Amino acid sequence: MRIFGSDRLSGLMERLGMEEGVPIEAGMVTKAIERAQKQVEAQHFSVRKHLLEYDDVMNKQRENVYTLRREILDGQVHVSDDEVVDNRTYLMTLAEDLVDQRVELHCGQDVDPEDWDVGALGASVGEVVGLPPQTIEALELTDKSPDEMHDVLWNTVKARYEEKEEAVETEILRRVERDVMLQIVDSQWKDHLYSLDHLKEGIGLRGYAQKDPLVEYKRESFALFQAMKDRIDTEMVRYLWRLRPVVQDAGSAASASVRRQRAPMTLNDPSVGASAFSGGGRNAPPRPARSGGDDAAVRTVRRDTPKVGRNEPCPCGSGKKYKKCHGA
């Protein structure tokens, strides 16, 4: 009655002398409250249903991304309904698809040969996989058909990755592939969630254009999701093809090992940390040596005299309490 009752109804209750907290047993009032409660619950249900329809779009996309992430972790990725490959084969599939897309974009069958942009084709592929311009020019793509361009580019891209496989142990490279792929999926998925939040904030304005905001949200969120998947595929190829192993020569490796052996092992030593961050080096004053050597046992300090309570007489003989004499 307090929330849904009108001012006229509250005035009626005052004239009848009804105080707050007194139960109302009239059947008419009880039925009115039931009707109001049903209307409010129906409105709340409509709001929850509307939110669920929007969240369902994100939930389906989340299931798709999490499935890909789980497959990468397991090393068994579905490239089709009946074909499962490992992470390395999946990367090769992505790289070959990327070459196909670039060839179709710049020198496709539907493009007039006079409009072919061979330079842009080589530059776009080289930018992703890290091929220098000299290597692209040496392929001589100008006088080749689209199929020949694809074969030459793909063989070059594949050979570049195989060189990396020869320089790095197989187990290490497989682990790096998995970690990089997972990081890219996570990063792109987070960016996609931010994009969906921005889209949801203004999608209600589509109603002024006589369009269903939910339908528009589903359509545009699907386009964003497809763009995210394309970015994931491209970034996986870009990162792993541009990744280069760092080869350390034997001399530097030996000296680094010697430095690690000579470096003192300290744990929670305040004096070491203070000198390191205060610029202490060759000119820093030497710290006093610890008595007993590094291997000396740490002795516990023990009290020789009994402990004096604060309210007990002071041992000095002044007659005052310890807390008001030497214990102050």
N, C-alpha and C positions, 0 to 999 in steps of 0.2 A: 504493500500500500504506500509506503514511503517513497519508493522509487518510481512506480508506474501510476500512482494515483494523481489526479489533477488537483489544482488549487481548490476547485469547488468541492471536491470530495474531502479534502483535508479540513475545509471550513465546516462541512457537515459533521465531521467527527468531533470538532471542537464544540459545536452547539449541542451535540448529544452528550457531551461530558466524557468522551472516551479519552483516556490517558494513554500515553505511549507504553507499549509492552503488554497491553490488555488483549487477550485473544479474542478474535471476532468469530462468532459461531453462525453467522447468517449464511444461509445456503447461497443466496444471490451473490454475495461478496466472494465466497469460496469459488463459485463457478467463474466469476470474472477473473479471479487470480489464475485459475487454471488456463483460461483462454490466453491471457497475457503471457503466461509462461510458455505455452506452446508456440506462440508467435515469436517470442525471443529465441527459443531453441531452434525453430525453423530458420531464423535469420542467421544464427551462429553456424548451423549446419551448412547453409548455403555458402557462407564465407569460407569454412574449412574445405568444402568441396572445390570451391574456386581455387584456393591455394594448392590443393592436392593436384589439380589438373596441371598447374604450372610446374609443381615439383616433380610430377611424373615424367615430364620431358627431360629434366636434368637427371632423373634417376636412370632412365634408359641409356642415356649417354654415359653415365657413370659405370653402369654394368659393362658397357662395351670397352671402356678404357681399362677397367680393372681386370677384365678377361685378358686383354692384351698384356697387361703388366704381369699377371700370373703366368701366362704362357712363356714370357721372356725369362721369368725366374726359373721355370721348370726346364727351359731350353727346348720346348716343343711348341712351335708357333703354327697356327692354322692359316695357311695362305689361301685355302679354299675349303669347301665343306668336307672334302674327302682327302685332302693332302696336308700332311703335317711335316714341317721341316725344323732343323735346328737353327740357332741364332745366326750362325755364319751363313747358311744358305738363305735365310730370310734377308740378311743384309745384301747379299748378292742380287736377290730378286728386286729389292728396293732400288739398288743402283742401276740395274738394267731397265727397270720401269722409268727411272728418271731420264736415262738416255733416250728411251722411246718417246717420252713426252717432249723433250727438247727438240728432237728431230721432227716430230709431228708439228710442233709449234712454228718452227722456223723454215723447215723444208718439207712439209707434209705433202701427201698425194693431192690434197685439195688446193694447194697453193701453186700458183703459176710459177714455172721454173725461173721466169725473169724476176720474180719477186722473192726468190729464195735469199735469205740472209745467212750465208754460211759463216760470216764473221761473228755474228751474234750467237749462232749455234755453238761454235767452238768456245767463245768467251763464257757463255752460260754454263756449259759443262765443265770447263776448266776452273771457273770460280767456285763450283761446289766441291769438286774433288781435288783442287789444288794443283792443276796442271799448268805449268808456265806457258806463256804465249809461244815460245820457241817450239815447244813440243806440239802444240796445236797446229802451228804452221807447217811443221814437218809431216803432218798426216796428209796434207794436200787433199782437203775435202772438196775443193771447188769443182773438180772434174768427176765427181762420183754421184751415183744415184742415192736416194734416201736410204735404201737398204744397205748399200755399201758404206754410207756414212755411219749408219748404226753399228755395223759390224766392226769398222775400224775404231770408232770411239769406245765401244764396249770392250774390245780386246785391250785397248790402252788402259782403260779404267780398271779392268780386272787385273792386268799385269802390275799396275801400281800397288794394288792391295796385296798381291801375292809377294811382292818384294818386302812388304812389311812383315808378312807371315814368316819369311825366311830369317828375318833379323830378330824376331821375338819368339820366345818359347810358346808353344801352342796353348798350354794351360793358362799361362799369364794373359795371352791375347784374348782367349775366350772369356776370361773373367773380366777383362777390361771392356770387351764388347757388351757384356751383360750389364755392367755398372753404368756405362755411358748411356745405353739404351733406356735403362730405368730412370736415370736422371733427366733425360730429355722428355720422356713421357710425363714425369711428375711436374716438370717446369711448365710444359705446354698446357697441361690440364689445369694448373693453378691459374694461368693467364686466361684460359677459356672460362673458368668460373667467374673471374672478374668481369669478363665481357658479358656473360649472361646476367650478372647483377646490374650492369649499366643498361642492358637491353630491357630488363624487367621494369626498371624505374620509369622509363618513358613510354612503354608500350601501350599504356592505357589511353594515351592521347590519340591512338588510331581510331578510337570510337567516334571522334569528331568527324572523321572522314568516312563514316558509315562502314567501317571495317571491324570485324570481330578481333579484339586484341589477342585472344587466345590463339586463333588461327594464325595471325601474323607472328606471334611469338614462336609458335612451332615452326613456321616456315623459316624465319630468320635465324633461330637457334640451330636449325639443321644446317643452314649454310655456314654458320660459324663453326659448327662441329666438323664439317667436311674440310674447311680451311685449316682447322687445327690438325686433323689427321694428315693433311698434305705437308704441313710444317713439320710434324713429327718425322715423317718419312725422309724429308729433305735434310733435316738437321742430323738425323742419325747417320746418313751418308756423309754429310759435310764433316762432322766431328771425327768420325772414325777413319775417313780417308785422309784427312789433314793431320791426323795424329802421327807424330814421329817419335820413334824410340830414341832415347839419349844414350849413346854408347860412350862409356868411360874407359880411357886407356888404362893399361896395367899400372903405369907409374903413379898416376893420380889416385887410382884405387888403393895402391899400397900405402901411399902417404896419408890418405884419409883414414885407413885402418890404423896406422901408427898413431895419428892424432887422437882417434877414439880411445886407443889403449892408454895413451899418456894423460888424457883428460881426467881430472879428479872426479870421482863419483861422490857427490854431496847430496844429502837429503835433508830438507828443512833446516839448513844452516843459515841463520840470519846474517852472519858476517859475510858469507859468500855473496848472498843476494845484494847486500848493501854496497859492496865494492863493485859489483858488476854494473849496477844501475847508476852509481855515482861517478862513473867514468874512470874508475880505478884501473890502471894498467901498469906499464913499466914504472911510471913515476909515482905510483901510489905507495904510501908508507906501508912497510911490512907489518903484518899482524903478529902479536906475540904468540909464541908457540905454546901449545897446550902442555901442561905438565903431565908427565907419565906417558907421553907418546900417543899415537892415534889409537892404539889398542888398549889403553889404560881403562880399567873398569870405572864406571861412574859410581861415586860413593854418595850415599844418602846422608844429608845433614841431619844430625840428631841433637836434640836439646839436652844440655848437661844439667840445668837447674829445672825444678818443677815450674809448671806454668802458673802464673798468678792471675786469679780472677779479677775482673774489673771492680767488683765491690769489696774485695778483700783488702786488708791493710797493706800499705806500700812497704816493700822490703827495706826501704831506706831508713825506716824508723821515724818518719815525720808524724805518724799517727793519722794521716789522711788516707782516704781510700785511693786505691791504685789508679782508678780512672781520673781522679782529680789531682794526682801528683805526677809521677813519671809515666803513667799510662794515658795522659791527656793528649 
